[in-house]
């Protein structure tokens, strides 16, 4: 089996750090790919998914929303009847009724 070496022109900063597994002074492509796969979980941002119903009288009427982000979210219903998803810090506001499971704001009334 023939191993492909990374040339100086193709060398990324990550590959140049791999001094421990060099062949003839150059890290192999296989080593670079292995290191990228090992580092991938560190690069991904944890998402907090939740599904909520969205309801805004003029525009959206009971549309399913897929809400996810870096910050944990909750489904809400406001006194006005508006529904959607929001950050947890908004749940402490007056007039906001929050729930924390998928599609839990289907029939929640404030």
Legacy VTK file of the C-alpha trace (Angstrom):
# vtk DataFile Version 3.0
C-alpha trace
ASCII
DATASET POLYDATA
POINTS 110 float
0.000 0.000 0.000
1.396 3.373 -1.005
1.013 6.253 1.437
0.460 9.741 0.113
2.524 12.441 1.754
1.417 16.020 2.159
3.608 18.414 0.219
4.786 21.701 1.689
2.336 23.491 -0.599
-0.646 21.469 0.725
0.395 21.444 4.382
-2.149 22.922 6.779
-1.166 24.336 10.197
-2.703 21.275 11.859
-0.673 18.903 9.727
2.526 20.811 10.412
1.996 20.249 14.160
2.049 16.493 13.760
5.751 16.016 14.318
5.352 12.659 16.049
4.233 10.751 12.944
6.319 12.113 10.143
7.569 10.170 7.166
10.681 11.699 5.634
10.002 14.981 7.443
6.385 15.294 6.248
3.197 14.212 8.038
1.160 11.711 6.033
-2.310 12.493 4.745
-3.647 9.551 6.755
-2.264 11.067 9.965
-3.743 14.476 9.173
-7.175 12.974 8.503
-7.018 10.944 11.711
-6.175 14.033 13.748
-9.001 16.000 12.118
-11.465 13.239 13.012
-10.208 13.179 16.591
-10.528 16.961 16.925
-13.986 17.179 15.328
-15.957 16.714 18.592
-14.042 19.617 20.128
-15.012 21.896 17.249
-18.725 21.187 17.255
-20.965 23.430 19.324
-23.468 21.747 21.569
-26.969 22.434 20.302
-30.113 22.482 22.421
-32.975 21.414 20.127
-36.656 21.830 20.979
-39.795 21.896 18.823
-42.447 24.481 19.599
-45.583 25.831 18.029
-45.310 29.340 16.691
-48.340 31.602 16.627
-48.251 35.295 15.783
-51.649 36.547 14.727
-50.798 38.545 11.600
-48.166 36.211 10.111
-47.792 32.738 11.597
-50.681 30.528 12.663
-49.678 27.348 14.535
-46.532 26.609 12.596
-44.111 24.014 13.983
-40.765 25.600 14.781
-37.484 23.703 15.092
-35.527 25.789 17.554
-31.955 24.988 18.412
-28.960 27.022 19.329
-25.960 27.403 21.591
-28.248 28.614 24.393
-30.944 26.347 25.823
-34.466 27.363 24.824
-38.040 26.768 25.939
-41.460 26.956 24.311
-43.601 29.873 25.454
-47.096 31.296 25.330
-47.681 34.946 26.195
-50.833 36.580 27.557
-51.478 37.974 24.062
-51.665 34.412 22.676
-48.319 34.655 20.917
-46.409 31.349 20.915
-42.883 30.382 19.964
-39.491 29.546 21.400
-37.216 31.737 23.457
-34.138 31.722 25.679
-34.688 30.560 29.253
-34.018 34.014 30.710
-37.223 35.334 29.087
-39.303 32.782 31.009
-38.972 34.798 34.201
-40.701 37.808 32.614
-44.224 38.683 33.585
-46.836 37.363 31.156
-44.639 34.582 29.760
-45.668 30.965 30.374
-42.851 28.555 29.438
-42.639 24.790 29.076
-39.617 22.649 28.305
-40.588 19.632 26.168
-41.280 19.309 22.451
-44.573 20.866 21.285
-45.624 21.500 24.875
-47.110 24.917 24.077
-49.873 23.495 21.892
-52.681 24.294 24.333
-50.944 26.226 27.081
-52.937 29.246 28.123
-51.498 31.919 30.406
LINES 1 111
110 0 1 2 3 4 5 6 7 8 9 10 11 12 13 14 15 16 17 18 19 20 21 22 23 24 25 26 27 28 29 30 31 32 33 34 35 36 37 38 39 40 41 42 43 44 45 46 47 48 49 50 51 52 53 54 55 56 57 58 59 60 61 62 63 64 65 66 67 68 69 70 71 72 73 74 75 76 77 78 79 80 81 82 83 84 85 86 87 88 89 90 91 92 93 94 95 96 97 98 99 100 101 102 103 104 105 106 107 108 109
